[in-house]
Amino acid sequence: MTGFTNSDGSALVGGQKPSGQGQALQVDASGNLLVNVAVGGGGSGSTVNIADATTPANKLAIDAAGKIGLNNFPAEQAINLNQINGTAFAVNNPLFIEDQIRAWIVNGQSFSATTGKLTAAGAINAGFSIFNPAASGKTVLIYSLKYVLGNNSFNTLNLTTTDPLFGSALTVTNNKAGTATSSIASATYTNSNVASSGTLNDTTGSASNTLTQIFFNGDVLVLPAGNGAAFYLNISGANSWACTAEWIEF
């Protein structure tokens, strides 16, 4: 449209206020949208209503350069991309999403431990434990726990507040090859019969010689310091078995 301009000479889209100021969007001489409200908009910053024209809390502050900054939001509409639930995002306050777990793995905070293939001499209740020591200063998040067993079975996952310290130590590896970061977790297993202890968290069944994943649909198990998880496998006779866990420490 020709012949419609604001008092500063910029082209006008829409009508004008009685004062001669543009009521709608302004474009410059090249036809580009003006985003700097200091030009033709008062020169010292302004506000843009994001809900209505009468409530101060519903106005979004624009600085003199025409920029919307995080600190320009009114208190009632504060947006802080570094926070959730009032607590700053940090290593100890992450946002639990799948890509966050991948980011932890890349950062060298993911660990795994496996029994390898074992063979029980007879019917036993075998044990596999990941325990977060009370003085660790970290949280353990188990995101994978899988096993295979040479007989049909019902097995239990228990939460523990005392490290069962099964007879054999698991070898823990960092899932980022070559990193020097070590795990703080106590990881043990036993190929001998033990009594189950702790609070029952889950029961799982599986067919003979079938790899079974305990966590589904993004399930995780979060273990604060002084807490652990013990997985008990019901082995009916002289059968082979293996168990592997993967977890994050943050």
Buried (B, 14 or more C-beta within 10 A) or exposed (E): EEEEBBEBEBBBBEEBEEEEBBBEEBBBEEEEEBBBBBBBBEEEBBBEEEEEEEEEEBBBBBBBEBEEEEEBBBEEEEEEEEEEEEEEEEEEEBEEEEEBBEBBBEBBBBBBBBBEEBEBEEEBBBBBBBBBBEEBEBBBBBBBBBBBBBBEBEBBBBBBEEBBEBEBEBEBBBBBEEEEEEBBBBBBBBBBBBEBBBEEBBEBEBEEEEEBEBBEEEEBBBBEBBBBBBBBBBBBEEBBBBBBBBBBBB
